[in-house]
Amino acid sequence: MSSGEQWTIERIREALGSPDLAQRFLSEINRAPAHQLLGVFAKWERIAKDTLAAVERGRRLAEYDARGEEPPGEWIDATDRVRQEAERIRARGAA
């Protein structure tokens, strides 16, 4: 999606990638009372943007890996932190 395109329910659903996550989004947006629709939409728009940014970063890193190069910058192993955060998210029922 180019930066000039408008976010829509359909674009957010597509950007989420995961069918389960897309279904959760659709469920939340469909059940939201009118006065909460913009807030729900904004929350999921942010999630979709973050998802697309992470995919793009992954693609760039894969390009370096395919060339056998180290990615630029200083990299810190955040595996444990990411696993802990994923566990917190699962505990809240988001995954």
N, C-alpha and C positions, 0 to 999 in steps of 0.2 A: 504494500500500500504506500502510495506516495504521501509525502507530508501535507500536500494540499487537499487531499480527499477528506470528505466529511466522514466522521464516525457514525455508523448506523448500527442498529441491533444486529443486522446480518453481518456487517464487517467485524463487529466485536466477536460474534459467534465463530466466524472463520478464523480470526486471529488467535483465538484461544487454543486451537489445534486439537485439544483433547475432547473427544465426544462427551465424556463424563463432565468435564468442566463446562463445556458449552451447554449441556443440559441443565446444569446447576444455574448458570447465568440466565437461561431462558425461563427457568422456574421462578427465580427471584424477580425478574423483570415483569413476568406475567402476574405475580401475586402481590406486587407492590401497590399500595394505595396511591392514588393520583398525586398526593402531596409529597410522596417519597420517590416518585419515578426518577426525577433528575439526580437525586443522590445515588440511587441504585445504578443508574446509567453511568454516572461519573466514576463510581467505584470500579465497575467492570471495564470501563474505557481505560482507566489507569492500569488495571491488570492486563488488558490486551496489549497496551503499549509496552509495558514491562516485558511481556512475553515475546513480542516481536523484537525488542531490543536484545533480549537474551539470545534469541535465535540468530540474530545478525552477528553478535559477538562470537557465538559458537562457530558460525561459518567462517568468520575471519581467522579464528584460531585454527580451524581445520585446514585452512589454506597454508598457514605457516607449517603445520604438522605435515601436510602432504609434500611440502618442499624440503622437509627435514630440518627446518629452521626453528629456533627458539622464538616464541612470541616476544614482541617488544615490551619493555617495562620490567618492573620487579614483580614477581608473582609469589604470592603467599598461599601455602596450602590451607585451604579453608574447609577441607572435607568434614572435619568434626563439627565445625560450626554449622555448616549446611545441613548435616544429618540431624543435629539438635533442633534446628529451626523446622525442618521437615517433620520431626516428631511432634513439635508443638502444634504445627498446622494440622496434622492428622488428629491430634488429641481434641482440637476444636471442631473437627469434622469437615475440614476444607479439602481434604485430599481423598 
